[in-house]
Amino acid sequence: MGKIAIGKIVRVVIASIIIVLVAFWAVTSIRHRQHNGSNLSFNVGSGSVVVNNPSQDTVQARMRTGGRISSFRVESERLNLRETAQRLGSGRNIYYAVNLELPPGQTEIVITRGSDVFFVADSSQNLQATVKPQGPNGGRGTVIFAGLVIAGAFFYISRTFDHRWLAAFRARLPMVLRPKQTA
């Protein structure tokens, strides 16, 4: 094997690693996550959370910002809530939050503006929550971006080997579908 062959192998390995990493990032970015238990605290991102309160009592909860100082907006039809987060704290401890009272049953809370939002329920009551970390537009954008990067990496791998697979593919096509040869 000469330097050219080793260079091609290295480029193909790097492109393959990019394909795997981008696919992993896309799947972990849009997959739904489950959280169960009491005293829940987890990142909702910029999507939505469906919380199931199996008890007969309301549970106090809060949506709040993570490490960033930025406002957000939440909506919930069941709670009749359309609210922009209020600024709380002072100095280095500033954050934005919306307080919630979760009734028995399922409640969906949607983040309509903002990101890096956490759901916090300091309660001894067991809750079940399903998180969709991205809204429909964010999920669609993630899939499109990942698809373009993966397609580009596959094209790069194909170009590295001068698209030889196309000749083998054309030989297997029926005569009707083959491109006409011009002399």
Buried (B, 14 or more C-beta within 10 A) or exposed (E): EEEEEEEBEEBBEEBEEBBEEBBEBBEEBBEEBEBEEEEBEBBBBBBBBBBBBEEEEBBEBBBBBEEEEBEBBBBBEBBEBEBEBEEBEEEEEEBBBBEBEBBEEBBBBBBEBBBBBBBBBEBEBBBBBBBBBBBEEBBEEBBEBBEEBBEBBEEBBBEBEEEEEEEEEEEEEEEEEEEEEEE
